[in-house]
Amino acid sequence: MVTRDNDKGKSTLFVAQRQSERLLERHWLKNAQLGIDSSLSDKRMAAIKREEISDKARDIGARLRQRAANIV
């Protein structure tokens, strides 16, 4: 259960949500990068794939920030 009676509670919730978001993005990017390095040899294709991964990570971050805003 989440209590939101004071500013400290809101702040703690936001910090926890932000830490969770960063961890998820790092984990996702690391796994995606491993996939690129092992499966793609063409540098051009790797660059395109990295761009797609960056877009996906930004989307994940935006969704998590939106969820955090809705919680608080």
KOLDREN-421018 format. One record per atom (N, C-alpha, C, CB): residue in three letters; x, y, z. Coordinates in steps of 0.05 Angstrom, whole numbers, plus 5000, padded with zeros to 4 digits. Glycine has a CB too. Layout:
<rs>
ALAXYZ
...
</rs>
This chain:
<rs>
MET501749765000
MET500050005000
MET501850255000
MET498150005024
VAL501050444984
VAL502650694982
VAL501150914997
VAL503150774953
THR502451045015
THR501251275029
THR502351525017
THR501751255060
ARG500551715014
ARG501351965002
ARG500452205019
ARG500251994973
ASP500852185045
ASP499852385064
ASP501652635065
ASP499652265091
ASN504152605058
ASN505952835061
ASN507852845037
ASN507552825087
ASP509353065036
ASP511253105014
ASP513452895015
ASP512453375015
LYS514352815038
LYS516452615040
LYS515652355028
LYS517252575070
GLY513152275032
GLY512152025020
GLY512152044990
GLY509351965030
LYS511252264979
LYS511252304950
LYS514052304939
LYS509852574943
SER515852434953
SER518652444944
SER519852164944
SER520252634962
THR519452014965
THR520551744967
THR519451564945
THR519851614994
LEU516851584939
LEU515651434918
LEU516851504891
LEU512551484917
PHE517251764886
PHE518451854861
PHE521251744858
PHE518352154859
VAL522851764879
VAL525651674878
VAL525751374872
VAL527151734904
ALA524051224885
ALA523950934880
ALA523150874852
ALA522050794900
GLN521151014842
GLN520250974814
GLN522451044794
GLN517751144809
ARG523851254799
ARG525951344781
ARG528251144781
ARG527051624789
GLN528951044804
GLN531150844806
GLN530350584791
GLN531750774835
SER527850504794
SER526850274780
SER526950314750
SER523950214789
GLU526150554741
GLU526250624713
GLU529050604701
GLU525050904708
ARG530950714715
ARG533750714706
ARG534850434704
ARG535450884725
LEU534150274724
LEU535149994725
LEU533949844701
LEU534349854751
LEU531449874696
LEU530149744673
LEU531449824647
LEU527149794673
GLU531850084643
GLU533050184618
GLU535850074615
GLU533150484618
ARG537450074636
ARG540249964634
ARG540249664627
ARG541750014660
HIS538449514640
HIS538349234636
HIS537449174607
HIS536349094655
TRP535449324597
TRP534449284570
TRP536549354550
TRP531949454566
LEU537949584554
LEU539949664535
LEU542349474535
LEU540949944542
LYS543149374558
LYS545349194559
LYS544748934544
LYS546049124589
ASN542348824548
ASN541648584534
ASN541348634504
ASN538948474545
ALA540248854496
ALA540048924468
ALA542748954455
ALA538349174464
GLN544549084469
GLN547249124459
GLN548748864455
GLN548949304478
LEU548348674474
LEU549548414471
LEU548548274445
LEU549048234495
GLY545948304440
GLY544848194416
GLY545948314391
GLY541848224416
ILE546448574391
ILE547648704367
ILE550448604363
ILE547649014371
ASP552048594384
ASP554848524381
ASP555148234372
ASP556248554408
SER553348054380
SER553747774373
SER552447704346
SER552547604394
SER550447854337
SER549047774313
SER549447944288
SER546147764319
LEU550348194291
LEU550648364268
LEU553648424263
LEU549148634273
SER554448374239
SER557248444232
SER557448694215
SER558548214217
ASP555348764202
ASP555349004185
ASP554949254202
ASP553048984163
LYS556849434201
LYS556849674218
LYS554349844213
LYS559349834214
ARG553549864188
ARG551250024181
ARG548749914194
ARG550950044151
MET548349654193
MET546049524205
MET546149554236
MET545949224197
ALA548549534247
ALA548849574276
ALA548049854284
ALA551749514284
ALA548750054268
ALA548050334275
ALA545050364274
ALA549450524255
ILE543750254254
ILE540850274252
ILE539550134276
ILE539850144226
LYS540549904283
LYS539449754306
LYS539849914332
LYS540849484308
ARG542150034336
ARG542650194360
ARG540650424362
ARG545550304360
GLU540050554339
GLU538150764339
GLU535350664347
GLU537950894311
GLU534650434337
GLU532050314345
GLU532050254375
GLU531550054329
ILE534250164385
ILE534350094414
ILE534150354430
ILE537049954420
SER535450564422
SER535250824436
SER532350924436
SER537151034423
ASP531050904413
ASP528250984412
ASP526550814431
ASP527150954383
LYS527050554432
LYS525450384449
LYS526050454479
LYS526250084444
ALA528450504486
ALA529150574513
ALA527850844521
ALA532250604517
ARG527751034503
ARG526351284508
ARG523451244512
ARG526851484485
ASP522251064496
ASP519351004499
ASP518850874527
ASP518450824477
ILE520550694535
ILE520250564561
ILE520450774583
ILE522350334565
GLY522450944581
GLY522751154601
GLY520351334603
GLY525251314595
ALA519351414580
ALA517051594579
ALA514551464592
ALA516351674551
ARG514151204586
ARG511851064598
ARG512151044629
ARG511650784586
LEU514550984638
LEU515050964667
LEU514751234681
LEU517750844673
ARG515651444668
ARG515251714680
ARG512351784681
ARG516851924664
GLN510851704661
GLN507951764660
GLN506551604683
GLN506751684633
ARG507351354687
ARG506151194708
ARG506851314735
ARG507250904707
ALA509351414739
ALA510051534764
ALA508451784769
ALA513151604764
ALA507951944748
ALA506352184750
ALA503552114758
ALA506452344724
ASN502451904748
ASN499751824754
ASN499451714783
ASN498751604735
ILE501651594793
ILE501551494820
ILE501651714841
ILE503951304825
VAL503351914835
VAL503652134854
VAL501452334850
VAL506452274852
</rs>
